[in-house]
Amino acid sequence: FLQLSDMPNEVLLQILGHLDVSDLLSTSRTSHHLRQLSLAPILHRIRLQRTRAILPPMLTSPSRPSLADLISRSIFLTHTTVVSRKLARSLVSIRLQRRLAARPSAEALVTRCVLPPECVPGGAGITVAPALVAKKRAIERERVKDGLRRWVGSVWRGEVRSREEG
């Protein structure tokens, strides 16, 4: 069997000349030798010459979709389409800014019991992000449980000692 490493560079360059840029990138990642060939300036000159020869007949081909087809598939954008998209984006941006400005303050959300008091600066001792409140409460619960375990353990040990002595 003939391996790629055994083939002459000229043959490999001819093969690589028929690949797309994405395929060339994938090929260049397979070995050092193919990487050197993929980056060779002669390869890109060959690709440009081949494209210049192939492109004009492809542009006049009857199988090429019409401009109306390209526009309907959103492949070709007219000036009107571009302006329309920009306008739609700016309208969405304006709507979001208005909703953001109209949202209630953190204090109002605390009074409505939507947010816990720890989320408002100055309300509780330490300000905590709403996403961290549940974690903080879980840690506090674990601390209380640990304290209760120690207390129950010490009370139990005290009873055992008093029974042993008495």
JOCORQUI-V290245 format. One record per helix or strand of 2 or more residues. SS is the DSSP state (h for helix, s for strand). FROM is the first residue (numbers start at 0). TO is the last residue. Records with the same first field share a line. If there is no record, write none. Layout:
# JOCORQUI-V290245
SS=FROM-TO + FROM-TO
This chain:
# JOCORQUI-V290245
h=3-5 + 8-15 + 20-27 + 31-37 + 40-58 + 66-71 + 78-101 + 105-110 + 116-118 + 129-164
